[in-house]
């Protein structure tokens, strides 16, 4: 990748987002990583990158707030003058069956997982259109394809990412901007830490490759989609799930 490139990564300081940020920084990209509240994780990422001679700036922001998304994008533009890559990774889950899910729990997940993605795209694309190039990658989930008991809000939001990706890919194809989606399966991150061991064993038993994915497994695919040589790939939803869903 070109060392002059600039990336904005939401939820970019932990889990999959951290791996994406580090992978890009190691390739020479200047990374602006957004985070909601965990300042310690953000500073740990920034310091780890700096120790290796890489540049990652960290930005506290609430992806569900349109004004915060605009501010985050403006901070990146003020620092570097351009944004080449937008990775929409921020997400939450509040799991409950539809019968027990509250209206607030529904809207909280939709606000972050799909509206936040839309807000970041709105804040970024005019600058990408003006420069005649850009890459947008949305991080969804296998659950957006398969559904899952107790995750109606999460599944709906992640499935919505697929429709947003395809529509935006059509709208921006003539502008030199590609838009793709990466759909991870079960990845070994903090989000999986609350899953009981007995349940985890059953999940792994269903995965043809025979293991949970790693955050780096996802980050490598994201980097491939950002590469200049991937300019003919747009509107795709790429699974990274060890063969669990094909």
URKAZI-V613944 format. One line per field, one symbol per residue. phi: phi as a letter, one per 30 degrees, with the letter a starting at -180 (. if undefined). psi: psi as a letter, one per 20 degrees, with the letter a starting at -180 (. if undefined). Layout:
phi->???
psi->???
This chain:
phi->.ddddbbcbdhccbhddddddddddddjddccccbdbddddddddedddddciccbccbdacddcedddddedddddddbiabcbcccceabbbcadedcdddddddddddddcdddddddedcdddddddialbbbcccaeddcciaeibdddddddddedddedddeddcedciccbbbccdddcdbedcdddeeddedddddddediaddcddededdedddddedcdccaicccdbbijdbb
psi->qpiiqpqpoqkjiqcggggggggghhjjqppopqqginhghghggghgghhjkropqqopqohiohhhggggghgghhhiirphpponhpqrpnpqqhhiprghhghgghgghghhggghghhhhhggghijqrppppocqhhihhrppjlgggggghhhhgggggghgghihijjpqprppnqcopnahhihipqhhgghhghhiohikrqrrhhhghhgghhhiqhikijoqjqoopmjjjhp.
